[in-house]
């Protein structure tokens, strides 16, 4: 079976739009994480108590994750009602605006306690935006993709996320190297102001993308559902729970990106900001290659085994990575950072867009992915704050943080073991609980 000539290039266009849009979107999201670990404790919070200032700054990082479930309810509803494309455009513009505003905020020294309040408000807008970004991009790529290559094409969304994190890290390396007075006065604002470019470029790219044939077919035949949430909870409640549990794997990313960075650059370890940012940058370079490879493997052997490899492996390698930081051995830290985040975590990270998306039917796919992932991601976001508390008053108890991270990898393991395998089910039958399709899908050329 082949697709019409005019539609032949849509899977690649959808994947490219998802990659570029997610990269731009998550550039905004991740520069906040770097700033929360390195800058904001001194700019927005009371410097007289550095430990408390760091804890409060990391808590603002988690605030966006708390806002994401609320945003998921709203954006998931409209994404299943009006289409994937409109939500993709909206989320990008909202992220660009809220990030630009962060760069314009007055500091605590200028306006007192109003400064962190304004920071939290902008962070909430970032969280609402991120709530609909990945779910809409994943739905777009999955529904455009050939049935036998859904894992590969949907992985471009997460490749874009890693690309955005890489760009954010590379931008922060020269910023972090500025003299302290310049860094804290104006230098930290530059990455946030760059979001104006993010919004403009992302808008142009996504406006040119066509709506998915699966959504168009659903709207033209059965019609869209009036209350996607009601249908979702009635027909897919178990899958929503699986996605929530699976999404806790994101705790590995947040602890690696934020808490480990703050720990490594603290007085107790003493690594430089620039050197640790390079760990993240190189790990993300490796992840950009590893993610599509793991996703392609899942198209052959299934989503469950690849996701399980990432979940079990992350629990083990994060322990080794945090131990390496505690030794102060930078080459060892660099090596284990690349293995942990670039290779092992990428197994789960690269396959979850197809793994989760294939659990749901077209009429509730965006809602199911958005709500399930964002509840799980909310826990992952606050995992950084919990890690800061678990690490003790001096922030050096890395082993407890490693055990905490490993515990958060257990629900994703259960998700992988309890879910049904879907990589051989044709796209039009995904989410169908009345029949089981064990045969290979028809091959569709891209």
C-alpha positions in Angstrom: 0.0 0.0 0.0 1.4 3.5 -0.9 0.3 6.9 0.1 -0.7 9.5 -2.5 2.2 11.5 -4.0 1.0 14.8 -2.5 1.1 13.2 1.0 4.3 11.2 0.6 6.5 13.8 2.3 4.3 14.6 5.2 5.8 12.1 7.7 9.2 13.8 7.2 7.8 17.3 7.4 5.9 16.4 10.5 9.0 14.9 12.1 11.1 18.0 11.1 8.5 20.4 12.5 8.3 18.4 15.7 12.1 18.3 16.0 12.7 22.0 15.3 9.6 23.2 17.3 10.5 21.0 20.3 14.1 22.2 20.2 13.1 25.8 20.2 10.4 25.2 22.9 12.7 23.2 25.2 15.6 25.6 24.7 13.4 28.0 26.7 12.5 25.4 29.2 16.0 24.2 29.9 17.7 27.6 30.2 15.5 28.1 33.2 16.9 24.9 34.7 20.5 26.1 34.3 19.6 29.5 35.7 17.7 28.0 38.6 20.8 26.0 39.6 23.5 28.7 38.9 22.0 32.2 38.9 18.6 32.7 40.5 19.6 31.8 44.1 21.7 35.0 44.1 19.4 37.2 41.9 15.9 36.4 43.2 16.4 35.0 46.7 18.1 36.0 50.0 21.8 35.5 49.7 22.3 35.5 53.4 21.2 31.9 53.5 22.7 30.2 50.4 21.3 26.7 51.1 17.7 28.0 51.5 18.1 30.3 48.5 19.2 27.3 46.3 16.3 25.2 47.7 13.7 27.9 46.9 15.2 28.5 43.4 15.0 24.8 42.6 11.4 24.8 43.9 10.5 27.4 41.2 11.9 25.0 38.7 9.3 22.5 39.9 6.4 25.0 39.9 6.1 24.7 36.1 5.7 21.0 36.5 2.8 21.6 39.0 1.1 23.8 36.4 1.5 21.2 33.6 -1.3 18.9 34.6 -3.7 21.8 34.6 -2.4 22.9 31.2 -2.7 19.3 30.0 -6.4 19.2 30.8 -7.0 22.4 28.9 -4.7 21.8 25.9 -5.5 18.1 25.6 -9.2 18.9 25.4 -8.8 21.4 22.6 -6.1 19.3 20.8 -8.6 16.5 20.4 -11.4 18.9 19.5 -9.7 21.4 17.0 -6.6 19.5 15.9 -2.9 19.0 16.7 -1.6 21.9 14.6 -3.3 24.8 16.4 -2.1 23.6 19.8 1.5 23.2 18.5 1.4 26.9 17.3 -0.2 28.2 20.5 2.3 26.4 22.9 5.3 27.7 21.1 4.1 31.3 21.2 3.2 31.1 24.8 6.6 29.6 25.7 8.5 32.3 23.8 6.5 35.2 25.4 6.8 33.8 29.0 10.6 33.2 28.6 11.2 36.6 27.2 9.4 38.2 30.2 11.7 36.3 32.6 14.6 38.1 31.0 12.9 41.4 31.8 12.1 40.8 35.4 13.5 43.1 38.2 15.7 41.4 40.8 15.2 41.0 44.5 17.6 43.9 45.1 15.3 46.2 43.0 11.8 45.2 44.1 12.2 42.9 47.1 9.8 39.9 47.5 7.8 40.9 44.4 10.7 39.6 42.2 10.3 35.9 43.1 6.5 36.2 42.8 6.8 37.5 39.2 9.4 34.7 38.5 6.9 32.1 39.6 4.1 33.5 37.5 6.3 33.4 34.4 7.4 29.9 35.2 3.7 28.8 35.5 3.1 30.1 31.9 6.1 28.0 30.8 4.6 25.0 32.4 1.2 25.4 30.7 3.0 25.7 27.4 5.1 22.6 27.9 2.0 20.7 28.9 0.7 20.7 25.3 4.0 20.8 23.4 5.2 17.2 23.4 1.7 15.6 23.4 0.6 17.6 20.3 4.0 17.1 18.5 4.0 13.4 19.3 0.4 13.0 18.1 1.2 14.9 14.9 4.3 12.7 14.1 2.7 9.4 15.1 -0.4 10.0 13.0 1.6 11.1 10.0 4.1 8.2 10.2 4.1 4.9 8.3 2.7 2.2 10.7 6.0 0.2 10.7 8.2 3.2 11.5 6.1 5.1 14.2 8.9 4.6 16.7 11.5 6.2 14.5 9.4 9.2 13.4 8.0 10.0 16.8 11.5 10.0 18.3 12.2 13.2 16.5 10.1 15.1 19.1 12.4 13.9 21.9 15.4 14.5 19.6 14.3 18.0 19.4 13.9 18.2 23.2 17.5 17.1 23.6 18.6 19.5 20.8 16.9 22.3 22.8 18.7 21.3 25.9 22.0 21.2 24.0 21.5 24.6 22.6 20.5 26.0 26.0 23.7 24.4 27.6 25.9 25.8 24.8 24.4 29.3 25.3 25.0 29.1 29.0 28.7 28.1 28.8 30.0 31.5 27.7 27.4 33.2 29.9 28.5 31.3 33.0 32.1 32.2 32.3 31.4 36.0 32.6 32.7 37.8 35.7 30.4 37.4 38.6 29.1 41.0 38.6 28.4 41.0 34.9 26.7 37.5 35.1 24.4 38.6 37.9 23.6 42.0 36.5 22.8 41.5 32.8 24.5 38.4 31.5 21.9 35.9 32.6 19.2 37.8 30.8 20.6 37.3 27.3 19.5 33.6 26.8 15.9 34.5 27.9 15.7 37.5 25.5 16.7 35.2 22.7 13.3 33.6 22.9 11.9 36.3 20.6 13.7 34.5 17.8 12.3 31.2 19.2 8.8 32.4 18.8 9.1 33.8 15.3 11.0 30.9 13.8 8.8 28.3 15.5 5.6 30.1 14.3 6.7 30.1 10.7 7.7 26.4 10.7 4.6 25.1 12.3 2.1 27.2 10.4 3.1 25.4 7.2 2.4 21.9 8.5 -0.8 20.1 7.5 -3.2 18.5 10.0 -2.8 14.8 10.4 -4.9 12.5 8.1 -5.9 10.4 11.1 -7.5 13.4 12.9 -9.1 14.7 9.6 -10.5 11.2 9.0 -11.9 11.0 12.6 -13.5 14.4 12.3 -15.0 13.6 8.9 -16.5 10.2 9.8 -17.3 9.6 13.5 -16.7 13.2 14.4 -14.7 14.6 17.3 -15.8 13.8 20.9 -17.4 16.7 22.9 -15.7 15.7 26.1 -12.4 13.8 25.4 -11.6 13.6 29.1 -14.8 11.6 29.8 -14.1 9.1 27.0 -10.5 8.9 28.1 -11.3 8.0 31.7 -14.0 5.6 30.7 -12.1 3.6 28.0 -8.4 4.2 28.8 -8.1 4.8 32.5 -5.6 1.9 32.9 -3.4 3.3 30.1 -3.5 6.8 31.7 -2.2 5.2 34.9 0.5 3.5 32.9 1.6 6.7 31.3 1.7 8.5 34.6 3.9 5.7 36.0 6.1 5.7 32.9 6.5 9.4 32.9 8.3 9.3 36.2 11.4 8.3 34.2 11.8 12.0 33.5 13.0 12.3 37.1 16.4 11.0 35.8 16.5 14.0 33.4 15.6 16.7 36.0 18.0 15.4 38.6 20.8 15.0 36.1 20.2 18.4 34.6 19.5 20.5 37.7 20.4 18.9 41.0 23.6 17.2 39.9 24.7 20.5 38.3 24.1 22.3 41.5 25.8 19.6 43.6 28.9 19.4 41.3 29.4 23.2 41.4 28.9 23.5 45.1 31.7 24.3 47.5 31.7 20.7 48.7 32.8 19.3 45.3 34.1 22.5 43.6 33.8 21.7 39.9 33.5 24.7 37.6 30.2 25.8 36.1 31.6 25.7 32.5 33.1 22.2 32.9 29.8 20.7 34.2 27.8 22.4 31.5 30.1 20.6 29.0 29.1 17.3 30.6 25.5 18.1 29.7 26.3 19.4 26.3 28.3 16.3 25.3 25.7 13.9 26.8 23.1 15.6 24.7 25.2 15.3 21.5 25.3 11.5 22.1 21.6 11.5 22.9 20.8 13.1 19.6 22.3 10.0 17.9 21.1 7.4 20.4 17.4 8.4 20.5 16.5 7.5 16.9 18.6 4.3 17.1 16.8 3.1 20.2 13.5 4.1 18.6 14.3 2.2 15.4 15.1 -0.8 17.5 11.7 -0.6 19.1 10.1 -0.7 15.6 11.8 -4.1 15.3 11.6 -5.7 18.7 8.8 -3.7 20.4 8.4 -0.7 22.7 8.3 -2.6 26.0 11.8 -4.1 26.0 13.5 -0.9 24.9 11.7 1.2 27.5 12.5 -1.4 30.2 16.2 -1.3 29.3 16.2 2.5 29.7 14.3 2.3 33.1 16.5 -0.4 34.7 19.7 1.0 33.2 19.0 4.6 34.4 18.5 3.4 38.0 21.9 1.8 38.0 23.9 4.4 36.0 22.6 7.5 37.9 24.0 6.0 41.1 27.4 5.7 39.3 27.2 9.2 37.9 26.5 10.9 41.3 29.2 8.8 42.9 31.6 10.0 40.2 30.7 13.7 41.0 31.3 13.0 44.7 34.9 11.9 44.0 35.6 15.2 42.2 37.1 13.2 39.3 36.1 15.2 36.2 37.1 12.7 33.5 35.1 10.0 35.2 32.2 12.3 35.7 32.2 13.2 32.1 32.3 9.6 30.9 29.6 8.4 33.2 27.4 11.5 32.4 27.6 10.6 28.7 26.8 6.9 29.4 24.0 7.7 31.8 22.1 10.5 30.0 23.4 10.2 26.4 23.1 6.4 26.0 21.1 4.6 28.7 18.4 7.2 29.5 17.9 7.7 25.8 16.4 4.2 25.5 13.4 5.2 27.5 13.4 8.8 26.4 13.4 7.9 22.7 10.7 5.3 22.8 8.1 6.8 25.0 6.4 9.0 22.4 5.4 5.9 20.4 4.9 3.7 23.5 2.5 6.1 25.1 0.8 7.4 22.0 0.0 3.9 20.7 -2.0 3.2 23.9 -4.8 5.6 22.8 -7.2 5.9 19.9 -7.1 9.0 17.6 -10.1 10.7 19.3 -8.4 10.9 22.7 -4.7 10.5 21.9 -3.6 14.0 22.7 -5.6 14.2 25.9 -4.3 10.8 27.0 -0.7 11.7 26.3 -0.9 15.2 27.7 -2.7 14.3 31.0 -0.7 11.1 31.7 2.7 12.5 31.0 2.2 15.9 32.7 1.0 14.3 36.0 4.1 12.1 35.9 6.3 15.0 34.8 5.0 17.1 37.7 6.4 14.6 40.1 9.7 14.6 38.1 9.9 18.3 38.3 9.6 18.4 42.1 12.0 15.5 42.3 14.7 18.2 42.2 13.3 19.9 45.3 13.0 16.6 47.1 16.6 15.7 46.1 17.8 19.0 47.6 16.1 18.1 50.9 17.2 14.5 50.9 20.8 15.6 50.3 20.8 17.1 53.8 21.6 20.6 55.1 25.1 20.6 53.5 23.8 19.1 50.2 26.4 16.3 50.1 24.4 13.1 50.7 24.5 12.0 47.1 23.8 8.3 47.8 20.4 9.1 49.2 19.6 11.1 46.1 20.8 8.2 44.0 18.5 5.7 45.8 15.6 8.2 45.5 16.2 8.4 41.8 16.3 4.6 41.5 13.0 4.3 43.4 11.4 6.7 40.9 12.5 4.3 38.1 10.4 1.5 39.5 7.0 2.7 38.3 8.3 3.0 34.7 9.5 -0.6 35.0 6.0 -1.7 36.0 4.6 0.3 33.1 6.8 -1.6 30.7 5.9 -5.0 32.2 2.2 -4.4 32.4 1.4 -2.7 29.0 0.6 -4.6 25.9 2.9 -4.5 22.9 1.6 -2.2 20.1 4.4 -1.8 17.6 2.8 -4.2 15.1 -0.7 -2.8 15.3 -1.9 -0.7 12.3 -2.4 3.0 13.2 -6.1 2.9 12.5 -6.6 0.2 15.1 -4.5 1.7 17.9 -6.5 2.0 21.1 -9.0 -0.6 19.9 -9.7 -2.9 22.9 -12.1 -5.2 21.0 -9.6 -6.8 18.7 -5.9 -7.7 18.8 -3.7 -7.3 15.8 -0.5 -9.4 16.1 0.5 -9.3 12.5 3.0 -6.9 11.0 1.4 -3.7 9.7 1.3 -3.0 6.0 4.4 -1.2 4.9 3.9 2.3 3.9 6.5 4.3 2.0 7.4 7.7 3.4 
